[in-house]
Amino acid sequence: MTNGVLPADLVTRNRQVAEAALRPWSPAFTHGDLQIAHVFVDGDKITGIIDWSEVMPCSTSPP
C-alpha cells in the first residue's frame, strides 16, 4: 500500500481473508459415524474411544 501498487481496499480485504485462514487453531479429530457406545468417559473426561475407522484430523478455533 505504501507504494500505491495495489488499491488499499484490495490489500485490506486480502489481509482479512488471510487472518481468518491463518488464525491460531487447536488440533482435533472428527469421526463421521461415532457411536455413543464407543466412547468411554470418567465424569466429564473422555478416557477412551474405539472404532477409529473413519477418524480424520481437522482444526478447531482456540479455546
Distance bins in CASP14 RR format, pairs under 12 A and 6 or more apart:
PFRMAT RR
TARGET T0000
AUTHOR 0000-0000-0000
RMODE 2
METHOD distances of the structure
MODEL  1
1 7 0 0 0 0 1 0 0 0 0 0 0
1 8 1 0 1 0 0 0 0 0 0 0 0
1 9 0 0 0 0 1 0 0 0 0 0 0
1 10 0 0 0 0 1 0 0 0 0 0 0
1 11 1 0 1 0 0 0 0 0 0 0 0
1 12 0 0 0 0 1 0 0 0 0 0 0
1 14 0 0 0 0 0 1 0 0 0 0 0
1 15 0 0 0 0 1 0 0 0 0 0 0
2 8 0 0 0 0 0 1 0 0 0 0 0
2 11 0 0 0 0 0 1 0 0 0 0 0
3 11 0 0 0 0 0 1 0 0 0 0 0
4 10 0 0 0 0 0 1 0 0 0 0 0
4 11 0 0 0 0 1 0 0 0 0 0 0
5 11 0 0 0 0 1 0 0 0 0 0 0
6 12 0 0 0 0 0 1 0 0 0 0 0
6 13 0 0 0 0 0 1 0 0 0 0 0
6 14 0 0 0 0 1 0 0 0 0 0 0
6 15 0 0 0 0 0 1 0 0 0 0 0
7 13 0 0 0 0 1 0 0 0 0 0 0
7 14 0 0 0 0 0 1 0 0 0 0 0
8 14 0 0 0 0 0 1 0 0 0 0 0
8 15 0 0 0 0 0 1 0 0 0 0 0
9 15 0 0 0 0 0 1 0 0 0 0 0
9 16 0 0 0 0 0 1 0 0 0 0 0
10 16 0 0 0 0 0 1 0 0 0 0 0
10 17 0 0 0 0 0 1 0 0 0 0 0
11 17 0 0 0 0 0 1 0 0 0 0 0
11 18 0 0 0 0 0 1 0 0 0 0 0
12 18 0 0 0 0 0 1 0 0 0 0 0
12 19 0 0 0 0 0 1 0 0 0 0 0
13 19 0 0 0 0 0 1 0 0 0 0 0
13 20 0 0 0 0 0 1 0 0 0 0 0
14 20 0 0 0 0 0 1 0 0 0 0 0
14 21 0 0 0 0 0 1 0 0 0 0 0
14 22 0 0 0 0 0 1 0 0 0 0 0
15 21 0 0 0 0 0 1 0 0 0 0 0
15 22 0 0 0 0 0 1 0 0 0 0 0
16 22 0 0 0 0 0 1 0 0 0 0 0
16 23 0 0 0 0 0 1 0 0 0 0 0
17 23 0 0 0 0 0 1 0 0 0 0 0
20 61 0 0 0 0 0 1 0 0 0 0 0
21 59 0 0 0 0 0 1 0 0 0 0 0
22 59 0 0 0 0 0 1 0 0 0 0 0
23 59 0 0 0 0 1 0 0 0 0 0 0
23 60 0 0 0 0 0 1 0 0 0 0 0
23 61 1 0 0 1 0 0 0 0 0 0 0
23 62 1 0 0 1 0 0 0 0 0 0 0
24 59 0 0 0 0 1 0 0 0 0 0 0
24 60 0 0 0 0 0 1 0 0 0 0 0
24 61 0 0 0 0 1 0 0 0 0 0 0
24 62 1 0 1 0 0 0 0 0 0 0 0
24 63 0 0 0 0 0 1 0 0 0 0 0
25 57 0 0 0 0 0 1 0 0 0 0 0
25 58 0 0 0 0 1 0 0 0 0 0 0
25 59 1 1 0 0 0 0 0 0 0 0 0
25 60 1 0 0 1 0 0 0 0 0 0 0
25 61 1 0 0 1 0 0 0 0 0 0 0
25 62 1 0 0 1 0 0 0 0 0 0 0
25 63 0 0 0 0 0 1 0 0 0 0 0
26 57 0 0 0 0 0 1 0 0 0 0 0
26 58 0 0 0 0 0 1 0 0 0 0 0
26 59 1 0 0 1 0 0 0 0 0 0 0
26 60 1 0 1 0 0 0 0 0 0 0 0
26 61 1 0 0 1 0 0 0 0 0 0 0
26 62 1 0 1 0 0 0 0 0 0 0 0
26 63 1 0 0 1 0 0 0 0 0 0 0
27 56 0 0 0 0 0 1 0 0 0 0 0
27 57 1 0 0 1 0 0 0 0 0 0 0
27 58 0 0 0 0 1 0 0 0 0 0 0
27 59 1 0 0 1 0 0 0 0 0 0 0
27 60 1 0 0 1 0 0 0 0 0 0 0
27 61 0 0 0 0 0 1 0 0 0 0 0
27 62 0 0 0 0 0 1 0 0 0 0 0
28 55 0 0 0 0 0 1 0 0 0 0 0
28 56 0 0 0 0 0 1 0 0 0 0 0
28 57 1 0 0 1 0 0 0 0 0 0 0
28 58 1 0 1 0 0 0 0 0 0 0 0
28 59 1 0 0 1 0 0 0 0 0 0 0
28 60 1 0 1 0 0 0 0 0 0 0 0
28 61 0 0 0 0 1 0 0 0 0 0 0
28 62 0 0 0 0 0 1 0 0 0 0 0
28 63 0 0 0 0 0 1 0 0 0 0 0
29 46 0 0 0 0 0 1 0 0 0 0 0
29 48 0 0 0 0 0 1 0 0 0 0 0
29 49 0 0 0 0 1 0 0 0 0 0 0
29 52 0 0 0 0 1 0 0 0 0 0 0
29 54 0 0 0 0 0 1 0 0 0 0 0
29 55 1 0 1 0 0 0 0 0 0 0 0
29 56 1 0 0 1 0 0 0 0 0 0 0
29 57 1 0 0 1 0 0 0 0 0 0 0
29 58 1 0 0 1 0 0 0 0 0 0 0
29 59 0 0 0 0 0 1 0 0 0 0 0
29 60 0 0 0 0 0 1 0 0 0 0 0
30 49 0 0 0 0 0 1 0 0 0 0 0
30 52 0 0 0 0 0 1 0 0 0 0 0
30 54 0 0 0 0 1 0 0 0 0 0 0
30 55 1 0 0 1 0 0 0 0 0 0 0
30 56 1 0 1 0 0 0 0 0 0 0 0
30 57 0 0 0 0 1 0 0 0 0 0 0
30 58 1 0 1 0 0 0 0 0 0 0 0
30 59 0 0 0 0 1 0 0 0 0 0 0
30 60 0 0 0 0 1 0 0 0 0 0 0
31 38 0 0 0 0 1 0 0 0 0 0 0
31 39 0 0 0 0 1 0 0 0 0 0 0
31 49 1 0 0 1 0 0 0 0 0 0 0
31 50 0 0 0 0 0 1 0 0 0 0 0
31 51 1 0 0 1 0 0 0 0 0 0 0
31 52 1 0 0 1 0 0 0 0 0 0 0
31 53 0 0 0 0 1 0 0 0 0 0 0
31 54 1 0 1 0 0 0 0 0 0 0 0
31 55 1 0 1 0 0 0 0 0 0 0 0
31 56 1 0 0 1 0 0 0 0 0 0 0
31 57 0 0 0 0 0 1 0 0 0 0 0
31 58 0 0 0 0 0 1 0 0 0 0 0
32 38 0 0 0 0 0 1 0 0 0 0 0
32 51 0 0 0 0 0 1 0 0 0 0 0
32 52 0 0 0 0 0 1 0 0 0 0 0
32 53 0 0 0 0 1 0 0 0 0 0 0
32 54 1 0 1 0 0 0 0 0 0 0 0
32 55 0 0 0 0 1 0 0 0 0 0 0
32 56 0 0 0 0 1 0 0 0 0 0 0
32 58 0 0 0 0 0 1 0 0 0 0 0
33 51 1 0 0 1 0 0 0 0 0 0 0
33 52 0 0 0 0 0 1 0 0 0 0 0
33 53 0 0 0 0 1 0 0 0 0 0 0
33 54 1 0 1 0 0 0 0 0 0 0 0
33 55 0 0 0 0 1 0 0 0 0 0 0
33 56 0 0 0 0 0 1 0 0 0 0 0
34 46 0 0 0 0 0 1 0 0 0 0 0
34 48 0 0 0 0 0 1 0 0 0 0 0
34 49 1 0 0 1 0 0 0 0 0 0 0
34 50 0 0 0 0 0 1 0 0 0 0 0
34 51 1 0 0 1 0 0 0 0 0 0 0
34 52 0 0 0 0 1 0 0 0 0 0 0
34 53 0 0 0 0 0 1 0 0 0 0 0
34 54 0 0 0 0 1 0 0 0 0 0 0
34 55 0 0 0 0 1 0 0 0 0 0 0
34 56 0 0 0 0 0 1 0 0 0 0 0
35 49 0 0 0 0 1 0 0 0 0 0 0
35 50 0 0 0 0 1 0 0 0 0 0 0
35 51 1 0 0 1 0 0 0 0 0 0 0
35 52 0 0 0 0 0 1 0 0 0 0 0
35 53 0 0 0 0 0 1 0 0 0 0 0
35 54 0 0 0 0 0 1 0 0 0 0 0
36 46 0 0 0 0 0 1 0 0 0 0 0
36 49 0 0 0 0 0 1 0 0 0 0 0
36 50 0 0 0 0 0 1 0 0 0 0 0
36 51 0 0 0 0 0 1 0 0 0 0 0
37 49 0 0 0 0 0 1 0 0 0 0 0
37 50 0 0 0 0 1 0 0 0 0 0 0
37 51 0 0 0 0 1 0 0 0 0 0 0
38 46 0 0 0 0 0 1 0 0 0 0 0
38 48 0 0 0 0 1 0 0 0 0 0 0
38 49 1 0 0 1 0 0 0 0 0 0 0
38 50 1 0 1 0 0 0 0 0 0 0 0
38 51 1 0 1 0 0 0 0 0 0 0 0
38 52 0 0 0 0 1 0 0 0 0 0 0
38 53 0 0 0 0 0 1 0 0 0 0 0
38 54 0 0 0 0 0 1 0 0 0 0 0
38 55 0 0 0 0 0 1 0 0 0 0 0
39 45 0 0 0 0 0 1 0 0 0 0 0
39 46 1 0 0 1 0 0 0 0 0 0 0
39 47 0 0 0 0 1 0 0 0 0 0 0
39 48 1 0 0 1 0 0 0 0 0 0 0
39 49 1 0 1 0 0 0 0 0 0 0 0
39 50 0 0 0 0 1 0 0 0 0 0 0
39 51 0 0 0 0 1 0 0 0 0 0 0
39 52 0 0 0 0 0 1 0 0 0 0 0
40 46 1 0 0 1 0 0 0 0 0 0 0
40 47 1 0 1 0 0 0 0 0 0 0 0
40 48 1 0 1 0 0 0 0 0 0 0 0
40 49 1 0 0 1 0 0 0 0 0 0 0
40 50 1 0 0 1 0 0 0 0 0 0 0
40 51 0 0 0 0 0 1 0 0 0 0 0
41 47 1 0 0 1 0 0 0 0 0 0 0
41 48 0 0 0 0 1 0 0 0 0 0 0
41 49 0 0 0 0 1 0 0 0 0 0 0
42 48 0 0 0 0 1 0 0 0 0 0 0
49 55 0 0 0 0 1 0 0 0 0 0 0
END
